[in-house]
Amino acid sequence: METLLVTGGAGFIGANFVLQAIHDGLKIVNLDKLTYAGNLQTLQSVAGNPLHIFAQGDIGDRELVARLLAEHRPCGVVNFAAESHVDRSIDGPAAFVETNVVGTLGLLEATRDYWRTLTGDTAQAFRFLHVSTDEVYGSLGAEGFFTETTPYAPNSPYSASKASSDHLVRAFHHTYGLPTLTTNCSNNYGPFQFPEKLIPLVIQKALAGEPLPIYGDGMNVRDWLFVEDHCSAIRRVLEAGRVGETYNVGGNSERANLTVVRTICAILDEVAPLPNNKPHESLITFVRDRPGHDRRYAIDASKLKDELEWTPAQTFESGIRATVQWYLDNRAWVQGILDGSYQLERLGA
């Protein structure tokens, strides 16, 4: 693919995808609303690069999307645009429905109309890839894994809105023939993540010597996926995924939240010790649990491995160490966020 329209390309996963794709020579038309989690500083390294065209706007703005599609003639759309934080969805679910459901519908309609203008091999090669989450499947018990056929059972306003958007993508394929692909990923971590999420939040609070809040007993389990691995999986699904199919993307790295925090603390004890060598783990504080907190997520990504020969390059140990080091090396990027409206406070209580 030579040109892609990427939505939400100034957010965490989207920006990592944009940077990776441009590095590999793809042209990216990047549409982002620049809400609180969108950050053009993340894309500073491609500022002025002719392979990166940025447009500020909403995926639900059909006229804008139609104009970008007509002007740049991409051979694919990758939809990262979403409100994505469970805690924020508890405080204000309406924004999640507006972006994740209504916005995705507008994007789908504009893309369908553009795709219908294509002919021959160009129409055959076109893809709409929708990036979603494993949270649409609900919560697992102590054993078992989510597969692509696991029934949807979302438990938060965020996951319900993403489940709705997944269903719309499926419907546009079956009703209109739009060549869609959907990926459902596990918890991402890595460079450029907004510090409301667990890993960057803990890193920032630990560096400041502040209490490290852990919900409940800390034994909620997630499968952790390094963001650059996720981006490579999306590229692989774009290249070779079967139209109309869903592919789960996981990191083969199940960890309890408490284990994740203790791992970060141990790395910081090595590379950024506290005064008097006080262990960072002593800062851990258990706080009241999140409402409706799913107990365990775990991804079976064997379909992606077997059909498309993709596996993650990073282990949790290598990925988390690289992530901690990135935040140590890029404190100015973090401070630019903390100088704004977000001050590491708890949301969704």
Backbone torsions as a table, in degrees:
resi	resn	phi	psi	omega
1	MET	NA	135.1	-178.4
2	GLU	-94.8	-40.3	-178.7
3	THR	-130.5	133.3	176.5
4	LEU	-125.5	140.6	166.0
5	LEU	-91.0	118.6	180.0
6	VAL	-112.4	124.1	176.9
7	THR	-100.4	144.3	-176.6
8	GLY	70.6	29.7	-174.7
9	GLY	-82.2	7.3	171.9
10	ALA	-109.2	1.9	175.9
11	GLY	-86.3	-173.0	-173.0
12	PHE	-61.4	-65.1	-176.3
13	ILE	-71.3	-42.1	-178.6
14	GLY	-59.2	-43.3	-179.0
15	ALA	-67.1	-40.2	176.2
16	ASN	-61.3	-38.8	177.6
17	PHE	-64.3	-45.4	-179.4
18	VAL	-59.9	-47.6	-178.4
19	LEU	-62.5	-41.4	179.5
20	GLN	-66.0	-43.5	-177.3
21	ALA	-66.8	-43.6	179.4
22	ILE	-65.2	-38.6	176.3
23	HIS	-57.8	-33.1	-179.2
24	ASP	-91.0	6.6	171.6
25	GLY	95.7	7.8	176.6
26	LEU	-83.1	150.8	173.6
27	LYS	-94.2	130.6	-175.0
28	ILE	-120.6	123.9	168.2
29	VAL	-97.1	113.7	-167.4
30	ASN	-108.1	110.8	179.1
31	LEU	-106.1	119.2	-178.9
32	ASP	-144.7	138.2	-179.1
33	LYS	-76.2	-17.8	-176.8
34	LEU	58.1	52.8	168.9
35	THR	-73.1	-169.2	-174.3
36	TYR	-55.4	-32.5	-174.8
37	ALA	-90.8	-8.1	176.5
38	GLY	-85.5	134.6	-172.0
39	ASN	-143.7	109.2	179.9
40	LEU	-67.8	-20.2	176.5
41	GLN	-61.4	-29.4	177.3
42	THR	-61.6	-29.9	-176.0
43	LEU	-100.0	15.3	-175.9
44	GLN	-58.4	-33.9	-176.7
45	SER	-68.8	-15.9	177.9
46	VAL	-112.8	11.0	176.2
47	ALA	-60.9	128.4	-178.4
48	GLY	83.0	-5.3	178.3
49	ASN	-74.2	126.0	-178.5
50	PRO	-63.6	-14.8	177.7
51	LEU	-82.6	-4.4	-179.4
52	HIS	-122.8	115.7	177.7
53	ILE	-115.7	116.5	-177.0
54	PHE	-102.6	136.2	175.2
55	ALA	-132.6	126.1	177.2
56	GLN	-88.3	128.2	180.0
57	GLY	171.5	177.9	-173.7
58	ASP	-101.0	138.2	177.7
59	ILE	-64.3	-20.4	178.4
60	GLY	-82.5	-4.2	178.1
61	ASP	-83.0	91.6	-173.4
62	ARG	-60.3	-38.3	-179.2
63	GLU	-64.7	-43.1	178.9
64	LEU	-64.5	-47.9	180.0
65	VAL	-61.1	-43.1	179.6
66	ALA	-61.5	-39.4	-180.0
67	ARG	-66.3	-43.2	178.8
68	LEU	-63.1	-40.9	178.7
69	LEU	-65.3	-44.1	-178.2
70	ALA	-68.0	-36.2	-175.9
71	GLU	-76.5	-39.9	-171.5
72	HIS	-104.0	-13.0	174.1
73	ARG	50.4	55.3	-179.4
74	PRO	-69.5	156.4	174.9
75	CYS	-101.3	15.3	174.4
76	GLY	-173.0	154.8	173.5
77	VAL	-123.6	132.0	175.7
78	VAL	-119.7	117.4	-172.4
79	ASN	-101.4	99.1	172.0
80	PHE	-96.3	-16.4	-170.4
81	ALA	-59.8	122.3	-179.3
82	ALA	-170.7	148.9	159.5
83	GLU	-77.9	131.2	-164.3
84	SER	-130.9	0.8	-173.7
85	HIS	-104.4	121.2	-176.2
86	VAL	-56.0	-45.4	-177.5
87	ASP	-60.0	-41.0	178.0
88	ARG	-66.1	-33.4	-179.9
89	SER	-68.7	-26.3	175.7
90	ILE	-70.0	-41.0	179.8
91	ASP	-72.8	-35.3	-175.5
92	GLY	-150.1	81.1	-175.5
93	PRO	-68.5	-24.1	-173.6
94	ALA	-61.0	-39.4	-179.9
95	ALA	-62.7	-30.8	-179.6
96	PHE	-72.1	-39.3	176.2
97	VAL	-67.4	-40.8	-177.4
98	GLU	-62.4	-47.2	-178.2
99	THR	-81.0	-51.7	-169.5
100	ASN	-76.3	-27.2	-179.4
101	VAL	-105.6	-63.0	-177.5
102	VAL	-64.8	-43.0	179.0
103	GLY	-62.9	-43.9	178.6
104	THR	-63.2	-37.6	176.6
105	LEU	-60.6	-45.2	178.1
106	GLY	-61.4	-41.8	178.6
107	LEU	-63.4	-42.9	179.0
108	LEU	-62.5	-43.1	-179.1
109	GLU	-64.8	-44.0	179.2
110	ALA	-65.0	-39.7	179.8
111	THR	-67.7	-42.3	177.2
112	ARG	-57.6	-45.1	-178.1
113	ASP	-65.7	-38.2	176.5
114	TYR	-66.3	-45.4	-178.3
115	TRP	-59.4	-34.9	179.5
116	ARG	-66.4	-17.4	177.4
117	THR	-84.5	-12.1	-177.7
118	LEU	-82.1	155.7	-179.8
119	THR	-135.2	161.8	171.1
120	GLY	57.0	-138.1	-177.0
121	ASP	-63.7	-30.8	179.6
122	THR	-63.7	-43.7	177.2
123	ALA	-66.5	-39.4	-179.6
124	GLN	-64.8	-35.1	-175.2
125	ALA	-83.5	-16.2	-174.3
126	PHE	-65.3	142.1	177.6
127	ARG	-138.4	144.2	169.2
128	PHE	-115.4	111.1	-178.7
129	LEU	-107.9	122.9	-177.9
130	HIS	-104.9	123.4	-176.8
131	VAL	-95.2	119.5	-177.4
132	SER	-128.3	-163.8	-167.9
133	THR	-132.3	155.5	174.3
134	ASP	-72.8	-11.9	-178.3
135	GLU	-66.4	-17.1	177.5
136	VAL	-64.1	-21.0	-176.7
137	TYR	-83.4	-10.7	-179.7
138	GLY	92.7	-141.9	-173.6
139	SER	-122.2	140.2	177.1
140	LEU	-96.9	159.5	169.1
141	GLY	-80.7	-158.1	-175.7
142	ALA	-68.4	-21.4	-177.9
143	GLU	-131.0	170.8	178.1
144	GLY	93.8	168.4	-176.4
145	PHE	-141.1	151.6	171.0
146	PHE	-74.0	133.0	170.2
147	THR	-117.8	175.8	-179.6
148	GLU	-66.5	-14.2	179.3
149	THR	-104.6	4.6	176.7
150	THR	-62.9	129.9	178.4
151	PRO	-60.9	145.2	178.3
152	TYR	-73.7	137.5	177.9
153	ALA	-152.6	61.5	-175.3
154	PRO	-65.3	143.8	-174.2
155	ASN	-118.5	-2.7	177.7
156	SER	-127.3	159.6	174.6
157	PRO	-56.7	-36.9	177.1
158	TYR	-60.7	-53.7	-175.7
159	SER	-67.3	-30.8	176.5
160	ALA	-66.0	-38.6	179.2
161	SER	-69.2	-37.0	177.4
162	LYS	-70.1	-37.3	175.8
163	ALA	-60.9	-41.1	178.3
164	SER	-61.4	-43.3	-179.7
165	SER	-66.8	-36.7	175.9
166	ASP	-59.6	-43.1	-179.5
167	HIS	-65.8	-36.3	177.1
168	LEU	-64.7	-41.7	178.4
169	VAL	-61.7	-46.0	177.3
170	ARG	-58.6	-44.0	-178.3
171	ALA	-64.1	-38.2	-179.5
172	PHE	-69.0	-28.0	174.2
173	HIS	-72.1	-48.0	-174.4
174	HIS	-75.2	-30.0	-178.5
175	THR	-87.1	-44.8	-173.2
176	TYR	-108.0	-9.1	-178.6
177	GLY	82.6	4.8	180.0
178	LEU	-55.9	129.0	-177.1
179	PRO	-77.0	90.8	-174.8
180	THR	-102.7	158.7	171.0
181	LEU	-139.6	145.4	176.8
182	THR	-129.7	136.1	173.1
183	THR	-118.1	135.6	175.6
184	ASN	-117.3	113.8	-171.3
185	CYS	-107.3	162.1	173.1
186	SER	-86.4	-173.2	-174.3
187	ASN	-64.2	123.1	178.5
188	ASN	-88.4	151.6	171.5
189	TYR	-150.3	162.7	179.0
190	GLY	140.6	-165.8	-177.2
191	PRO	-61.0	146.8	171.8
192	PHE	72.3	19.4	178.8
193	GLN	-83.0	133.8	-179.8
194	PHE	-60.9	134.0	-168.5
195	PRO	-78.0	26.0	168.5
196	GLU	-88.1	-17.9	-177.9
197	LYS	-82.6	159.1	-167.9
198	LEU	-52.6	-55.7	-170.9
199	ILE	-65.6	-53.2	178.8
200	PRO	-66.3	-31.0	177.7
201	LEU	-62.7	-47.2	-179.3
202	VAL	-64.0	-41.3	179.7
203	ILE	-59.8	-47.0	-177.0
204	GLN	-66.4	-43.9	-180.0
205	LYS	-67.1	-38.1	179.1
206	ALA	-65.1	-41.7	178.8
207	LEU	-62.8	-30.6	179.5
208	ALA	-87.4	-3.1	-178.9
209	GLY	72.4	24.5	-178.0
210	GLU	-95.4	161.7	176.8
211	PRO	-57.1	142.6	-179.5
212	LEU	-103.4	102.5	-173.7
213	PRO	-77.4	130.4	176.0
214	ILE	-124.2	126.9	-178.6
215	TYR	-67.7	137.3	172.8
216	GLY	59.4	-131.1	180.0
217	ASP	-95.2	1.1	178.0
218	GLY	78.5	6.4	-174.5
219	MET	-99.9	11.6	171.2
220	ASN	-67.0	131.4	-171.0
221	VAL	-108.4	137.5	174.5
222	ARG	-132.4	154.8	171.9
223	ASP	-94.5	119.2	-172.0
224	TRP	-96.7	130.6	-174.1
225	LEU	-124.5	119.9	177.8
226	PHE	-66.1	132.8	-168.7
227	VAL	-59.6	-35.8	-179.4
228	GLU	-68.6	-31.6	173.0
229	ASP	-66.1	-42.5	178.1
230	HIS	-58.5	-44.5	-179.3
231	CYS	-62.9	-39.3	178.8
232	SER	-67.0	-33.6	177.4
233	ALA	-66.2	-42.2	178.4
234	ILE	-61.5	-43.4	177.6
235	ARG	-59.3	-40.5	-178.6
236	ARG	-67.8	-40.9	177.7
237	VAL	-65.0	-39.7	175.5
238	LEU	-58.9	-41.6	-176.3
239	GLU	-71.2	-40.9	-166.3
240	ALA	-137.2	0.6	-179.7
241	GLY	-65.8	149.8	178.6
242	ARG	-80.0	129.4	-177.1
243	VAL	-55.6	136.1	179.4
244	GLY	86.6	-4.3	-175.3
245	GLU	-93.6	160.6	173.0
246	THR	-112.5	140.6	178.1
247	TYR	-129.1	124.6	174.1
248	ASN	-80.3	138.6	-179.9
249	VAL	-121.8	117.0	-179.4
250	GLY	-130.7	165.4	-177.5
251	GLY	-103.5	3.4	-176.5
252	ASN	53.4	38.7	-172.8
253	SER	-140.2	65.9	176.0
254	GLU	-69.0	128.8	176.5
255	ARG	-146.2	141.0	170.6
256	ALA	-71.1	151.1	179.8
257	ASN	-55.8	-40.8	179.5
258	LEU	-61.6	-40.3	177.8
259	THR	-64.1	-40.9	177.9
260	VAL	-59.7	-47.5	-177.9
261	VAL	-65.2	-42.7	178.6
262	ARG	-63.4	-35.2	177.6
263	THR	-64.7	-44.7	177.3
264	ILE	-60.6	-43.4	-179.9
265	CYS	-60.2	-42.3	-179.1
266	ALA	-64.7	-39.9	178.3
267	ILE	-66.0	-42.7	-179.8
268	LEU	-67.2	-31.7	175.3
269	ASP	-59.3	-32.9	179.5
270	GLU	-77.9	-48.3	-166.2
271	VAL	-101.9	-17.9	-179.7
272	ALA	-149.1	64.8	-174.0
273	PRO	-63.7	148.8	175.2
274	LEU	-74.7	162.3	175.3
275	PRO	-54.2	141.7	-178.6
276	ASN	62.4	17.8	178.9
277	ASN	56.1	31.3	174.6
278	LYS	-62.4	129.4	-178.6
279	PRO	-66.4	136.4	178.5
280	HIS	-60.6	-30.4	-178.2
281	GLU	-61.1	-23.1	179.1
282	SER	-68.7	-11.3	179.3
283	LEU	-85.7	-9.7	-176.9
284	ILE	-62.1	131.6	179.7
285	THR	-134.0	127.2	178.5
286	PHE	-86.6	131.3	-177.3
287	VAL	-124.1	166.2	-179.2
288	ARG	-54.6	137.7	-172.7
289	ASP	-67.4	157.9	173.1
290	ARG	-67.5	140.2	174.9
291	PRO	-59.7	131.6	176.7
292	GLY	65.9	30.5	-174.2
293	HIS	-70.3	113.1	178.5
294	ASP	-61.6	138.8	-172.5
295	ARG	-77.1	-44.2	-174.2
296	ARG	-150.5	136.3	168.0
297	TYR	-120.5	142.2	173.9
298	ALA	-153.5	132.9	-173.0
299	ILE	-103.0	133.0	166.3
300	ASP	-97.8	105.4	-177.7
301	ALA	-102.0	24.8	-175.3
302	SER	-67.2	-29.5	177.9
303	LYS	-61.8	-43.7	178.5
304	LEU	-65.6	-39.2	178.8
305	LYS	-68.7	-46.5	-174.1
306	ASP	-73.1	-42.3	-176.5
307	GLU	-82.3	-38.4	-171.1
308	LEU	-118.1	2.8	174.9
309	GLU	57.8	40.9	177.4
310	TRP	-108.5	134.4	169.8
311	THR	-139.7	153.7	180.0
312	PRO	-67.1	143.9	179.0
313	ALA	-83.8	-26.8	-175.8
314	GLN	-101.5	140.5	164.6
315	THR	-83.3	167.8	175.9
316	PHE	-62.0	-39.3	-177.3
317	GLU	-63.8	-43.6	-180.0
318	SER	-73.1	-38.4	-178.2
319	GLY	-68.4	-41.7	-177.7
320	ILE	-70.9	-34.8	177.0
321	ARG	-66.4	-42.3	177.6
322	ALA	-63.8	-35.8	-179.7
323	THR	-68.2	-46.9	177.7
324	VAL	-57.8	-44.0	-179.0
325	GLN	-64.6	-37.5	179.5
326	TRP	-62.0	-43.8	179.9
327	TYR	-67.9	-32.1	174.2
328	LEU	-66.2	-37.6	-176.6
329	ASP	-82.9	-11.2	-173.2
330	ASN	-130.0	47.6	-178.1
331	ARG	-66.9	-28.4	178.9
332	ALA	-65.4	-37.1	178.1
333	TRP	-63.0	-45.2	179.2
334	VAL	-64.5	-43.9	-177.5
335	GLN	-62.7	-32.0	176.9
336	GLY	-61.9	-31.8	176.4
337	ILE	-77.0	-44.2	-176.2
338	LEU	-71.1	-15.0	173.9
339	ASP	-77.4	-8.2	-179.9
340	GLY	-93.1	-140.7	-172.7
341	SER	-83.7	-18.4	-175.9
342	TYR	-99.0	128.4	-176.4
343	GLN	-126.4	36.8	177.7
344	LEU	65.6	19.4	179.1
345	GLU	-75.4	158.6	176.8
346	ARG	-74.0	140.4	176.0
347	LEU	-119.7	160.1	172.5
348	GLY	67.3	29.7	-178.2
349	ALA	-74.4	NA	NA
